[in-house]
């Protein structure tokens, strides 16, 4: 991810900053407890990640994977979301470790949200051994650079307001934006995020912004303010499009 895709969240709101980082990251490091004859060991693995409307992490895991076997014995886990890419000194970048329990969920909307975020996963998502897991968050540890360290409780990390209204409308919104406002989507990517290339599509929308993808590249653009209803979502898209139209195109490198 380039720096352009990583807007700075308010320094005085660690929960919003950590949640924004989680929403921007398409992968995470999963830590589970591996039981061996010599004892219990922390076991780290790389996983693809997505987020629910409120920010709760979603993972698609195979029952054959070691980390899934670990979770069957002990559901406690942590996910490290790394936002340090693009920094000359990685330790000045933000990273968040999210603690909680992981359990399988049979939820078609959540599953589709994950697959839109990771279209390559459709190739194996239908295999019998794959299940969608959702993390029930306990708390998170945010390191946002030197001296900026916070423990964040779940109530402050997750988006607190009701989101079912957007969850139900998300598919229709995405179809409408990608089909009828493709030019605006390209402007979001090029003018507001400084991203190269064409063919960007919106893969998810939540009350705080939306996710984009072009091939293997992902990005995120936040709304000017959190949306409380569908009318506010529409106005946010329109306001961003207006801003993009009045901003000069970045120079081509």
N, C-alpha and C positions, 0 to 999 in steps of 0.2 A: 504494500500500500504506500502511496505517496503521501507526503505531508498534506497535500491539498485535500485528501479525503479524510483528514483527521482534525476537524474543528475543535478548538479548545473549549471545554465546558467551564462554567464558572468555578473559580478556584474555591469559593466558599461553599460549594455544594458537592461534596465528595460522592454522594449517592448518584447524582445526575452524571457526574464525570465517569464513574465506574460503569454505570448503565450504558452510557454512550459508547464507551470502549467495547463493552460486550456486544452491542448491536453492530459495531463496525467490523469486528473480527469474524472471519469465516472459519477459523479453526482455533483449537485450544489444546493445551496439554492436560490430559486427564490423569489424575493420580488415584489409584485404588490400592487396597490392601491385599498383597499376595501372600498366601499361606504356603510355606515350604517346610520340609522336615527340620530345617535349622531355625525356623521362626517366621514371624510376620514381617514382610518388607514392603516399603513403599514401591509401587509399580507405576511408572510413567509411560504414557502412550499418546500419540498424536491422533486427534479426532476432528472431524468436521463438525461445526457447531452452527446453530441458528438460535433465534430467540423468539419466544412468544410475544404477544402484544405488550405484556407487562415487563418483558425482559427476562423471564425465566428461561434458562438454557434448554435447548433441545438437541439430542444426539440420536443418530441412527446406528445401532450397534448390532454386531453379529454374535449369536450365542456361542460361536466357535472361538471368538477372540478371548484372549487371556483376561482382559479387563472386565469382560462381561461375566466370566466365571467368577472373578473376584467379587463383583457386585452381587452375585447370587448368594454369596456367603456373608457379605458385609456391604450394605447399600451406602455407607458413608463414602464420600468422594470429594475431590476438589478439582476445579478447572482453572487453569492459568490462561488468562487472555492477555496477549502480548501486543502492546501498541508502540513498541520501540523502533519499528522499522522506519528508515529514513532519517534517523537522528545520527549526527556525527559521533556522538557519545550515547550509546544505547541506554545507559543508566540515567539519562535525563528524560527518557520517555516514560509514558505511563504503562503500568501493568496491574492487573487485578487478579487475585486468587479468590475464587468463589467457592465457599464450602456449603455442602448440603447432602441430601440423599438422592440417589438416582433410582427411578423405578419405571418399568415399561408402562406406556399409555396407549390405549386403543382410541385414538382421536383422529378422524379423517382430516379435519381442518388443520390440525397441528402438523400432521404428516405431510400434507400438501404444502404447508408453509416451509417446512424443511426442504422439500424437493424443489421448490421454486428457487430457494437459496442455493441449492446444490443440484443442478439438473443432471450432472453426471451420475448421481446416486440412483436415478431412475433405472439404470441398467441392472442394479442388483437389489433394489428396495423390495421387490416382490418375492425374493427368495425366502423360503420358509424360516431360515435361521435369523433373519433380520427383524428387529423390533425398534420402534421409536421409544426413546427414554426422555423423560422430563425431570429436571432437577428441582426438588423442593429446597429452596435456598434457606440457609440458616443465617449466614453472615458473609461478609467479604472483606478482604484486606487490599486496600489500594495503595500503591506506591506510585506517585505522580511526579517523580523527580527527587532530587536531593532535599531532604527535610520535609517532604510533603507526603506524610504517611498517615492513613486513617483506617480504623476498623469501622465497618458499616453494617448495621443490622439490616435484616431482610426488609423490614418495613420502610427503610430509607433507600434501599437499593432498587427495589422493584417499583414500577410505576403504579401509583396508589389508586388512581381513579378507575372506574368501571370501563372496560374496553370491549364488551360483547357487541356493542353497536357497530364497531369497526371490524371486528372479527367476522361478523356475518356479511358485511359488505365488501370485504377486502378483494375477493376474486373479481367482482364486477368492476371495482375501481381500477384494478390493474389492467383488465381487458380494455377498459375505456381509455386509460392514459396511454397504453402502449399502441393501441389501434388508432385512436382518434387524435392523439396529441403527441405523436412520435417526434415531431419537430421540436416541441417544447422539451421533451425528454433529452434530446440531443443537446439543446441549449443548456439545460441543467448541468450536463456532464462537461461540456466544453467551456461555457462561460463562468459558471459558478464554482466548478471543481477543478477546472484546468486540465481535464482529462483528454488524451488523444483518441483519435479514431471515431468511427460511427458505428451504429448498431447497438447502442446502449438500450437496455430495457429495465423497467422497474420490476423487481421481484417480490417486494413486500412493502407494506405501508403500516405504520403504527401511529399513535397519537403524537409522537415527537418528530417524525420524519419518515424517510423512505430509503430503501436499499436498491442499488442498481447493479447490473452485471453486463459485461461484454466479454464473451468467451471465458477465459480464466481470470479476468480482472473483476474485482468488486469495488464498490464505493458506497458512500452514504451521504445523504444531504438532510440536514435537520430543518424542520419548519421554523419560521420566525418565532413562533410560540406554540406551546402544546395545544392540540385541538381537542375540544370537548364534544363535538358532534360532527356529523357529515358535512354540514354547511361550512364549518371551520376548516375541515380538510380541503374542501374545494377552494376556499378562499386562500389557503396557504399555497396550494399548487399554483393558483393564478398569480399570487404576489411574487412567488419565486420566478415564474415565467416572465413577468414584467421586469423584474430586476435583471434577469439574464439578457433580455432584449436590449436593455439600456447599458449593458456592460460590454466594453470592447473585447473582442476575441483575443486570447493570450497569444503571444508570438510563438510560432512553430520552432521547436528546437531541431 
